[in-house]
Amino acid sequence: MGSLLVVAAVVLVADVVSKVLVVANVRPNGAQHIRLLGHYLQITNTRNSGAAFSVGTRATVVFTAVAVVVAAVILRAAARLRSRGWAVCLGLLLGGALGNLSDRVFRAPGVFRGEVVDWLQLPHWPVFNLADSAIVVGGVVAVLLASRGIPLEGRPATEEPAGA
């Protein structure tokens, strides 16, 4: 569980700090773009009341509740966690969920209705943030671990326990 919490904390801190810096230094609503890699990677300052691709912009409270449930499920699963891969995976998912949840709780227009700060822009892709990235990477890692049959307990699903 220690690895899970460390990964989650790193993701959460990086997400919150990056959003604070963007909000403080970049004019909002796409009024300013900072080019990092030409047109391939830009920093912008936008808000998203919905989920990925701005789906469900009127369901902010629902996304807030989902993030709370996801965090609770991950913390409950952590009790049986013995796999370092799953610890990293669940840490990425937990940190990402908490990063976006913190926006939903603490940002305008109000508690549990706050809009998420998105700031990374790639060509032909919606603007996103570090929490979103952590969730996507965590999801990919989960698919890889599950496809290899690695359970939370850490031993391959086909391997018999010692002494069985």
Secondary structure, 3 states (H helix, E strand, C coil): CHHHHHHHHHHHHHHHHHHHHHHHHCCCCCCCCEECCCCCCEEEEEEECCCHHHCCCCCHHHHHHHHHHHHHHHHHHHHHCCCHHHHHHHHHHHHHHHHHHHHHHHCCCCCCCCCEEEEEECCCCCCECHHHHHHHHHHHHHHHHHHCCCCCCCCCCCCCCCCC
